[in-house]
């Protein structure tokens, strides 16, 4: 499933998609990966692999990436 994240004007700013292993992948409006929630480890990582924090914090990454 692919969930579209929109700003107040209705513009798509990101998408969150389910991976086959249960992880969630966040992409910017162009389609570049900006972060991933690792379900097995229960941590969120940014695109470079740096841990953002415990649990699903993809919303934080999307907020940091908003232009």
N, C-alpha and C positions, 0 to 999 in steps of 0.2 A: 504494500500500500504506500502511496505517496501523498503526504499532506502538504498543502501549499500554505505558507505563512505570508500574510499580507500586512502592509502598513495601513495607516488610517485612510489613505487615498485609494486603497484597493490594489496597489501595485504589489506584485509578488517580490518579496525580499529574500525568501529562502524556501527550501523544501526539506522535509524530513521523510526518509524512506526506511522501510524495514528491510534488514538483511536476512538472508536465509537462516543464519545462526541465532537470530533474535536481537542482534545489535541494531542500533538506530544510527543512520548516517544523515548528517545535516549538510546541505549544499547551498551555496549562494545562488542568486538569481541567474547567474551565467551557467551554473552547473558544477563549479569547482567544489571539492569537498572542503568544508571548513571545520568539521568536527565529527566525533563519533562517540556514542554511548556504548561502552563495552558491558553487555549484560552479565557475562560470566564473572568479571572482576568488580562490577557495580561501580565503575568510574567513567567520567567523561574526559575525553582527550581532545585537544585542538588538532588541526591538520598536521602539525609537526610531531605529534605524539606526546606533547607535554600534558600532564594531568591537570585538569581544571579543578576537579573536586569529586567527592563521592556522589553517587546517584546520577540521575539523568539531569544534566545542566545544559542541555543543548540550547535552551532559551537564552542563557547567558552568552553563549558563543554567538548566537544569531544577533543578539543586541550589541555585542562588541564589534561585529562585522558590518552592521548596518551603515550604509553610506548615504 
